Every structure is written in C-alpha cells, then in structure tokens.
Amino acid sequence: MKILADQNMPLVEQYFADFGEVERFDGRKLTPEQLIDVDVLLTRSVTKVDTALLACANKLSFVGTATIGVDHIDTHLLSDKNIAFSSAPGCNAIAVAEYVISSLYALTQENAQPLSGKTIGIVGVGNIGSCLADKLKALNVNVLLCDPIKHEQGLLKEHIELDELLAKSDVVTLHVPLIKTGKHKTLHLIDQTRLKALKPGLILINACRGEVIDNRALLKVMEQGADLDLVLDVWENEPDILTPLLDHVRYASVHIAGHTLEGKARGTQMLYQALCELKNVKGVKSLNDFLPEPVITQATLQPSFEDEDIARLVHLIYDVRRDDGILLRHLAKDGFDSLRKNYPVRREFSTLEVQAAPDLMAKLNQLGFTTAN
C-alpha cells in the first residue's frame, strides 16, 4: 500500500508504516501525477481535493483530512468514486480554545482590565465552541452562544441571534465552518455592516476560517478609526494575506490556533483509527506511545495565588504573543506557509500538573490543567 501524506502532519510514519510505504508532499503543490498508484491520501486544509487533483488517481481507496473543516474536500466526488473518507472532528478543539484563552489573558494584561465580569460571545458551538464554553466556566465571565443550526435542531436552547450577541458582548470569538451559500452562509458573516455596528472596545477573535470576516471591509473600518481589538489567526486568501491589515491587529498568527503537538497528533491518530476500521485491523497505537515529555510538567501554587494569577499560569504553557512576534518579524522574509511548516512546538494546558488548594484546583481542572491527587 502506498500512502501519501502532507509534510506538516506529525507522526504519520509512526502510525501508518505498518500499512505500507509513506511518502510526504507539499500541501499546496500536490499534482495529479503524484496520485498515480497511491492507495491512501492524507491531507490538511491547504490541499483542495477535487476532480482536477484526482484525475490520475487510479488506485485511491481512502482520503483523510487531519482537520475538522472539510470545505477543501469534494466529499460528493469521493462518494461517487467509492473512495472512503474521514476527517478529524474535534482533534484541535482544546488547542483552539486555549489559543483564545491565552489571547484573552494577554489582552486583559496589556489593557489593564480584568477578564472577570466580561461577556464573551461564542459564534459557532461545535466541538471547538463547546470546548471553549466549557473552559470558560472556570472563569468569572458571562458566556453567550450563537449557533442557529444547532438551535433549529433542538440542541442549543440558550442560542441568541448573532446581531444580539454582537451588541451584548465584550468579546466575540468565531468558531463556525465556512459555508459559502444557503440559509446559514458564513462567508463574510461579519461584513461591513456588522463591522461598523460593533461597539467601541470590542475584542474580535477569528480562529476558524479567514473568509468568515470580510478582510477588506475590516481594513476599511479600522482605517476609518474603529476601536476594536483584533486577534486574527486566519485570513482571506491564505497564504497571500492582506498585509496592510496587520497594522491594525493586536495579535496575528499564521493559522496555527489548533497547532498544539497534541492537537495535530490527534488528527493523525483519528485518521489511523479510521483506516484501521476500513481495513478491519485493530488499532493499537495511541498518542502516549509517541508524544515527548513536556519541558515543564509540575507547578506548586502558593496560598497567595489569586484568580488574576491564572494568566501567568496560562502563559507559562502558551503565550499568543510569541506567535504574533514570529509573524510580524518573519512574514516578509519567510512567507506564511514556511512559518506554518516550521511552527515551534506548543503543548496544551493538560501537560502541566498543578498542586493547589482544593477550590482552586477544581477551577484549574475545568480550565484544562491536570490537578494533583
């Protein structure tokens, strides 16, 4: 069996070598000819799997994407060709939620405003939005949820409409899939009209798909003096992003919100498990077999530790300002895709075990840290 895998997917050889030969490819430069005699294609979001790409795919039986989004995959085409398909829903939910929390704490530190008491609006309550909402229960904040699809399905009673959420929130964080047409279209969901209506001082975070915000409209309103704190991990037209917008963004990064070592590896593991099921093979490999020991594993918190110190604990594991600095200093020289490919190792809150008073440990455990027994 020949397996073709994106060069940025971790642990592919460790998980898939028992199935056959693993060959790597550049996700943006994959050609139809490279799929000749390939049995398994493992992709990420930068590879568009469509009729043109599969023109020479004479043996392909399985396509997997190590992402939660599938807008880059023509799933109907795969079904018509009887090619099995699997994605990795939820693989990076923890990572993206922690990206948002790190951003919030960085902003509140720099703005000298406490996070406590803020109203945080989550738009899109799938795996990531739900994970974020759950983590935010550890903090003294008010959470508003908007997901009309889930609401119509009877799965989200506390749903409020988007424009009401935008008006009531101090923070708005976007976690919707990219839907280009129809009743629940998310392409330019945050358009010029909505951008102009945002209240001064709002924090707007996009860590889903760049096209959910009209980037040119955003640049225009910012140039006109809009008072918004922007955190953008995703951009329209990646990798050729609208660079003038960088001058107006508090924290910018190269589509890496979900790129913890654990998050990326979970995506690979989920595709491994899907292929095992397809081939009727027992999947025996797990993340614990491969992930390295974190450089910091334990922390003891003194009785003087208070809620405002949680920011210091969060940033001990991950501070979004590192990634903002990497983009601003190296984008022009190295390019968007190179920065993604060479993204430094980042771990999740759970890799740190904390020892503290029982009431504080319950709060930190809710946030995602491991608590000592």
Residue, then its C-alpha position, 0 to 999 in steps of 0.5 A: m500500500k502506498i500512502l501519501a501524506d502532507q509534510n506538516m502532519p506529525l507522526v504519520e510514519q509512526y502510525f501508518a508504516d505498518f500499512g505500507e510505504v509513506e511518502r510526504f508532499d507539499g500541501r499546496k503543490l500536490t499534482p495529479e501525477q503524484l496520485i498515480d498508484v497511491d492507495v491512501l491520501l492524507t491531507r490538511s486544509v491547504t490541499k483542495v481535493d477535487t476532480a482536477l487533483l484526482a484525475c490520475a488517481n487510479k488506485l485511491s481507496f481512502v482520503g483523510t483530512a487531519t482537520i475538522g473543516v472539510d470545505h477543501i474536500d469534494t466529499h460528493l466526488l469521493s462518494d461517487k468514486n467509492i473512495a472512503f473518507s474521514s476527517a478529524p472532528g474535534c482533534n484541535a478543539i482544546a488547542v483552539a480554545e486555549y489559543v483564545i484563552s491565552s489571547l484573552y489573558a494577554l489582552t486583559q494584561e496589556n489593557a489593564q482590565p480584568l477578564s472577570g465580569k466580561t461577556i464573551g460571545i461564542v459564534g459557532v458551538g461545535n466541538i471547538g465552541s463547546c470546548l471553549a464554553d466549557k473552559l470558560k466556566a472556570l472563569n468569572v465571565n458571562v458566556l453567550l452562544c450563537d449557533p442557529i443550526k444547532h438551535e433549529q435542531g433542538l440542541l442549543k436552547e440558550h442560542i441568541e441571534l448573532d446581531e444580539l450577541l454582537a451588541k451584548s458582548d465584550v468579546v466575540t470569538l468565531h468558531v463556525p465552518l465556512i459555508k459559502t451559500g444557503k440559509h446559514k452562509t458564513l462567508h463574510l458573516i461579519d461584513q461591513t455592516r456588522l463591522k461598523a455596528l460593533k461597539p467601541g472596545l470590542i475584542l474580535i477573535n477569528a480562529c476558524r476560517g479567514e473568509v468568515i470576516d470580510n478582510r477588506a471591509l475590516l481594513k476599511v473600518m479600522e482605517q476609518g478609526a474603529d476601536l476594536d481589538l483584533v486577534l486574527d489567526v486566519w485570513e482571506n486568501e491564505p497564504d497571500i494575506l492582506t498585509p496592510l491589515l496587520d497594522h491594525v491587529r493586536y495579535a496575528s498568527v499564521h493559522i496555527a490556533g489548533h497547532t498544539l503537538e497534541g492537537k495535530a497528533r490527534g488528527t493523525q491518530m483519528l485518521y489511523q483509527a479510521l483506516c484501521e476500521l476500513k481495513n478491519v485491523k485493530g488499532v493499537k497505537s495511541l498518542n502516549d506511545f509517541l508524544p515527548e515529555p513536556v519541558i515543564t510538567q509540575a507547578t506548586l501554587q502558593p496560598s497567595f495565588e489569586d484568580e488574576d494569577i491564572a494568566r501567568l499560569v496560562h502563559l507559562i504553557y502558551d503565550v499568543r504573543r510569541d506567535d504574533g512576534i514570529l509573524l510580524r518579524h518573519l512574514a516578509k522574509d519567510g512567507f506564511d506557509s514556511l512559518r506554518k511548516n516550521y511552527p515551534v512546538r506548543r503543548e496544551f494546558s493538560t501537560l502541566e500538573v498543578q498542586a493547589a488548594p482544593d477550590l482552586m484546583a477544581k477551577l484549574n481542572q475545568l480550565g484544562f490543567t491536570t490537578a494533583n491527587 
